[in-house]
Amino acid sequence: MENFYKVLVVDDEELAQDFLKYFLSKKYEVHTCGNVNSFYQAIEKNDFDLFLMDISLKDRKDGIDLTRELKSMEKYKDTPIFILSAFNTNKERTNSFQAGAQEFLPKPVDGKILLNLINLALVKSDHAAT
């Protein structure tokens, strides 16, 4: 599996985690977490190439907070972050982009569109790294 890009899905809904893991695992190494503590454990143990972040995590922090934190870390400052949210408002979009998200996609997410955007983001980040 070492040739696979690593994607971390951060979503408190297990059904969303399971769907994204199933859908994306044919092409990527997909890890999931459902709360802030497991998020910190995951980023400490792994190097991720892309994040899929839900806004609402029903925890002490939300996906916007975690996006800001990732973008402030040297390790992840250039890593693509996609916000996936049921809250499809201008305020949520603006907050997501201001925090550093590359994409904002309303739930339910169209799988083909998501896959295309991930592919583009990873190709772009590969070229930026070289």
QUINOR-V739668 format. One record per pair of residues at least 4 apart in sequence whose C-alpha atoms are under 7 Angstrom apart, sorted by the first residue. I is the first residue (numbers start at 0). J is the second residue. Records with the same first field share a line. If there is no record, write none. Layout:
# QUINOR-V739668
I = J, J
This chain:
# QUINOR-V739668
3 = 26, 27, 28
4 = 27, 28, 48
5 = 27, 28, 29, 47, 48, 49
6 = 27, 28, 29, 30, 47, 48, 49, 50
7 = 29, 30, 31, 47, 49, 50, 51
8 = 16, 30, 31, 32, 50, 51, 52
9 = 31, 32, 33, 51, 52, 53
10 = 15, 16, 32, 33, 52, 53, 56
11 = 33, 34, 56
12 = 16, 33
13 = 17
14 = 18
15 = 19
16 = 20, 31
17 = 21
18 = 22
19 = 23
20 = 24, 29
23 = 27, 29
24 = 28, 29
32 = 37, 38
33 = 37
34 = 38, 56, 58
35 = 39, 58, 60
36 = 40
37 = 41
38 = 42
39 = 43
40 = 44
41 = 45
42 = 46
48 = 78
49 = 78, 79, 80
50 = 79, 80, 81
51 = 80, 81, 82, 83
52 = 62, 80, 81, 82, 83
53 = 62, 82, 83, 84
54 = 61, 62, 63, 82, 84
55 = 61, 62
56 = 61, 62
60 = 64
61 = 65
62 = 66
63 = 67, 95, 98
64 = 68
65 = 69
66 = 70, 98, 99, 100
67 = 71, 98, 99
68 = 72
69 = 75, 76
70 = 75, 76, 99
71 = 76
72 = 76
79 = 101, 120
80 = 100, 101, 102
81 = 100, 101, 102, 103
82 = 95, 100, 102, 103, 104
83 = 103, 104, 105, 106
84 = 104, 105, 106
85 = 105, 106
86 = 91
87 = 91, 105
88 = 92
89 = 93
90 = 94
91 = 95
92 = 96, 103
93 = 97
94 = 98
95 = 99, 100
96 = 100, 101
104 = 108
108 = 113
109 = 113
110 = 114
111 = 115
112 = 116
113 = 117
114 = 118
115 = 119
116 = 120
117 = 121
118 = 122
119 = 123
120 = 124
121 = 125
122 = 126
123 = 127
124 = 128
125 = 129
